[in-house]
Amino acid sequence: MTVETARQYSSWVIPSLLAISLALTPGCSGKASTARYATSSAGSACYAKALPTAGEGGLAWGTTLSMARKKSLDNCIRYAGRSGGTPNTCQVVLAECRH
């Protein structure tokens, strides 16, 4: 192989290796697309929403309907107080369990 032939090969070998490595990279990065945060589907089947007459309400998930109702009521009291609403008027307006 002459020096000129070696230069011809090196002119396309390096870009080819770079293209191959870039082509393989997206396959590896696809694994990181899994959920990073626990969602409601991680085990909580019931949810409830509580609202005050003024201010922000609260939505919560729980493993049982009573747990979801209690958590949403606690959230409603907390958020209504922070938003200048009426925490003592919080009521659960929706409570269901998924099947």
Disulfide bonds with the S-S distance in Angstrom:
Cys46-Cys97 1.77
Cys76-Cys90 2.14
